[in-house]
Amino acid sequence: MSTFTYDHIHIRSRNPENTAAYFERMFEAEIIRSMQEGKPRIDMKIGGQNVFIAPIESNSKVNSPPVTPYEGLDHFGLSVKDIDKVVAGLKAKGAEFTMELNSPRPGIKICFIRGPEGVSIEVLERGLK
């Protein structure tokens, strides 16, 4: 049987610089700049995960982002400790919450944020008593 591990998440962006700056400011993502085929490339590390930010050219036929919730891949989640403090910090930074902090079942608190390009980001803390 094969073993599968995560390699990356891929975000398409009309403004990769703004997208990278958002994730750096909100989630302390490590921004990695390089060149690919003679063009600037922006990647980031967030929560140990590789995230690639692909630029969308102005003449591209890439569709606009859907409005959440939608069918298919809906969001990605970031686990934190002391979520109340984290949420207060995100609010102070101007994060747009699409779902305020709540506890859908015992032992967990979650909230959702709308990131650049309509990306939906869940912030959660598990194991609460």
N, C-alpha and C positions, 0 to 999 in steps of 0.2 A: 504494500500500500504506500502511496506517495505521501509525503509530508508537505503541507502547504503552510507558508508563513506570509505575513503581510510584507509587501515591498514598498508600496507608495500609494498616495492619494493624488489625483490629478485635478487641478482646478483650471478652467479656462477663464481668462480675464481680459477685458478691454483695457485695463490699466494695471499691469502687474506690479508696478511700483507702489501704487496705492493699496493694492491687495496685500502685498508683503508688509507694508507699514502698518496696516490694520492688525494683522496677526502678531506682529512684533509688539505693538502697543498693548493690545488686549490680552494676549496669551503668552508673552515673552518668547515668541518663536525665534529660533536662531535663523537669520537670513543668510543664504549662501549664494553668492554671485559668481557667475562663470560665463564663458563664451561657448556657444554651440553653433557650428556652421557659420562662424563669423558674426553672430548676433548675440546680444546680451541674453543671459538666461538667469532666472531667479528661482531658486528652490528654497525650502525651509525645512527645519526640523521642529516638530511640535509634539510633545509627549513621546519622544523617541521615534516618531513616525516621519518618514520622508514625505513631503508634500511638494509637488511640482506645480509651478504656476506658468501655464502656457499662454503666451500673448495671442489675442484674437486680432487679426488684421482688419482694417476698416472695410475691405471688400469681401470679407469672409461671409459664408452662408451659414454660420453657426447660429442656432436658434437662441432666442432670449431665454433667461432662466425661468423655470416654472415657479408658481407660487405654492408654498408648502401649506398643508401636506399634499403630497402627490404620490402616484403609484411609482414603484421602482425605488431606487436608492434615494432615501429621504433626507438623511442627515448623518453627521458623524458626532461622536460623543467624546468629551474630555473629562476624565475623572480627576477630582480634586479632594483635598482635605480642607476642613473648615469652610464649607461652601458659603455660609452666611457672610463671612469676611470677603471671600472671593467675589461674590455677587455685588457687595457694596463697592468693591474696587472697580468692577466692570461698569457699574452705574456711574461712578465718578468719572470714568473715562469716556462716557457717552455711548455705551453699548445699547443697541436697540433690542429690547426683549420682546419676543413674540409669545413667550409663555413665562409668566413670573414664577419665582421659586415656589415650589409646592412639594408635597409628599404624596405621591400616588398610591403608595402602600408602605407598610411599616419597614423601616430600615434604610430608606432611600429618599433623597431630596434631589429634584431636578429643576432645570429651567432651560429655556431655549433662547438663542440669540440669532438675529439675522446678520450674517457677515456680508462682505463684498460679493457681488455677482449673485445675490440671492441665496448664498450657501447657508444652510441651516445648521447650527452648532448647538449641541446639547452639552450642558455643563452639569455634572452629577457627582454626588457623594453617596457611596454605598456603606453599609455596615453601621448605620446609625442606630443608637439605642433609644 
